Amino acid sequence: MTFNALGQSDKSTKLDISISGGLSLPVGSYGNKNPSKSAIYVEGAPALTVKGFAKDRSGFAKTGYCYNLEIKYKLTTSLRLLLLAGTYSNTVETDGMSDFLTLIKDNRETKVEEDDYSFLYFTPGIGYYYSLNKFELGLNLFMGYSISSFPYYKFILLYTPDPPIIFAHDGPEPDLGAFTLGTSLSATYNVFNRFRIGIDVLYQRANFAYNMSPRSIPGGNPVFDFSDILKARVINTGLKIGYSF
């Protein structure tokens, strides 16, 4: 739940600006942590050789944080236009992947390291609000565009001579873009003047397609190309403060 402070309902106020920060909770396949079902194997290899993990099956995302800027414009007493911009980030659970790779390599220790997921989004939308005395309930729908950092990760073969061989993506690591869809629910209470406190729950989804070209470092050959999709699904919550004009 999100606790927010926004402008008091007033017939003379049209514009509402708020900022918020809180938790980002992964849901769906984005929060799954099943390495055995998401492992991608090298075809034709004499042993079980994993070249990556399919993020469309298991994202391995953990609880992170989010920050939002929300601007709302009152069309009528019930309808609002809105613009939601912000960022959220999730750390990645790598212990399960490391244990899985170590097991299939006959207990030869392998460690997985992966950068945090990081997202930036811009989403216009529309909301419907119902007021009852000092309370206001709202439902918002929005769609827009999100940018994600490249989901870079590497396998460190600790059983090889020091420094150990690394198996990782080799090539450009561009930011990824995707269409974003979401919705939020809010319940607010007028405290004084143009401020109020309340609760928000915001759900977002976006699919980020990308290509991987992992290889052994040093060595370089062969390169095992494959395509994947990071299916980001989050419920963002946090403390919110704002003002109405």
Secondary structure, 3 states (H helix, E strand, C coil): CCEEEECCCCCCCCEEEEEEEEEEEECHHHHCCCHHHHEEECCCCCCCCEEEECCCCCCCECCEEEEEEEEEEECCCCEEEEEEEEEEEECECCHHHHHHHHHHCCCCCEEEEECCEEEEEEEEEEEEEEEECCEEEEEEEEEEEEEECCCCEEEEECCCCCCCEEEEECCCCCCEEEEEEEEEEEEEEEEECCEEEEEEEEEEEEEEEEEECEEEECCCCCCCCEEEEEEEEEEECCEEEEEEC
